Structures are given as C-alpha cells and as structure tokens.
Amino acid sequence: MSTRTPSEVGRLWFGDMWNNRDTGLLRELMAPDATGTFEGGRTMTGPDDFIAFQAAFLDAVPDLKVELVKSVSEGDDVCIHWRGSGLHCGAGLGCAPSNKQIDFQGVTWLTVKNGQIVTGQDFWNLGGLMQHLAE
C-alpha cells in the first residue's frame, strides 16, 4: 500500500508519468481496475487501456509536454488544471497530421485510494482542438 497522497499522485501523473512517458510509473499510480471517462464519452478500464490511449496521443504529438497548472484536493479527490502543448505531426488523433503547434488545457478529477487512481474524469475541449487541427 502506497502512502502517496492524492496531491502527490496528481503531480506525478501530470509530471513524470506524461512527460517521461513512464508506463512503469503509470502502472504504479493506477489501480488495475481503475475506470476513466474522457472527453467525448470514451471510457476505459485499467492501465493497459490507458497505455493504448497514451500511445495513440503520443503518436500524434510525440513532443507533448504536460504542465500541472494548479491542483486542489479534498479527502481522496484531487482536481488538476493542466496544460498540454506540442507539434501535431502524427496520425494518432484519427486525422492527418496538421504540422501545427497545439496548446490546450483541461481539468482532470481523480479519486485516489491507497496511493492509486481508482477513477478519473477528464474535461477539456477536444472538439475545439480537432477543429483547430482541421483549419
């Protein structure tokens, strides 16, 4: 059992895990049966589902950098305002590479038990990002 607080888990998730592409840390921070709901209604369960999502996103934006802007926690929950940026030069988002710099923000609400994410919900303007790529 981990002694990491929800805030620590959030900082690691939106720092080391994303920016270092650390799937070992991802598996450490996410419970095996964790559930996630993403923008557009997509849901997934467990680390393997998330690793596939992350790989597709990184295929589209291989130089993606994620910054934790601010976080607020209460009890088992942590809410994180994050920002992502990079060059859209791959097809992993389901559209042709636009070769455009992208900069987008969102909020993720995580519930953490025993140092692991058990549920997560993302809120960000995926539609706006896709529209920008198509312009």
Secondary structure, DSSP 8 states (H G I E B T S, - for coil): -----HHHHHHHIIIIIHHHT-HHHHHHHEEEEEEEE-GGG-EEEHHHHHHHHHHHHHHH-TT-EEEEEEEEEETTEEEEEEEEEEEE-SSTTSS----EEEEEEEEEEEEEETTEEEEEEEEE-HHHHHHHHH-
